[in-house]
C-alpha cells in the first residue's frame, strides 16, 4: 500500500509517515497515530521512539503496538482495539507498508459492525485493502469468527 486509505471518519490506514508526513497528518486533522512496527524493524523511516516524540511535539496522541510481520497475536488485536477506544479520532494507523495496519483495522471494523471474517475481507478488497497473505487471511477469519465475543 503506497497511500493513505480512509476507512471511515475515524480511521485511516497507510504506510509509515516520514517526519514531514506526520505534520501533514496533523494538518489534515488527524488527532492520533498508532504505529504497528516493531523496534529495529528493517526499513524504518524513523524509529518508534523518534516517531512518538515527533508526533507528541506536534500535538498528536501516539501509541506503538509492536506487531511482527511474521507473527500476529489475538492479544495484540485486543490491545489495538482498546487503544482505538480511548484515542482521539481521527486516528491514522500504520505499519511499514500499511498491510498489517489494514489487517488490524479490518478486524476492528468487523468486530464493531458484527461482520464475519469473509465479509470483512470482501469489504477490505472493495476499499482497496486486499489481504494477499493466506496466513493473515486465516488469522483474520480466526480472530473474527472464533475469538470476538458475540
Secondary structure, 3 states (H helix, E strand, C coil): CCCCEECCCCEEEEECCCHHHHHHHHHCCCCEEEECCCCCCCCCCCCHHHHHHHHHHCCCEEEECCCCCCCCCHHHHHHHHHHHHHCCCCEEEEECCCHHHHHHHHHHHHHHHCCCHHHHHHHHHHCCCCCCCHHHHHHHHHHHHHHCCC
